[in-house]
Amino acid sequence: MTDELRKELKLKAIDVREGILTATHGAKAGHPGGSLSAADVFTYLYNVEMNIDPKDPKKEDRDRFVLSTLTPTFRATRT
C-alpha cells in the first residue's frame, strides 16, 4: 500500500467515525464504541478489497458483505 493510499484511507476513516457519532447522537441511542473501532477495517474493505460499484449497486458480480452488528459503521462507510 502506498503512503498516499494510506493517508487517503485514514481521512476516509475519520469521515466514517464522524458519521457514526452523528448517527448515534441523532438517534439519542446506541453504543458507538464497537463501530468506531471497526471504522478502519470497514474503510479498507469497502474502498480497496471489495468489488463494489456504488453507482451500480445491483451489479451481478459485486461482492456481498453480510453483517449482523455494527450497522452505523457500515452506513457511514458507504457515504
Secondary structure as UniProt FT lines:
FT   HELIX           3..27
FT   HELIX           32..44
FT   HELIX           45..49
FT   TURN            54..55
FT   TURN            57..58
FT   TURN            60..61
FT   HELIX           71..77
//
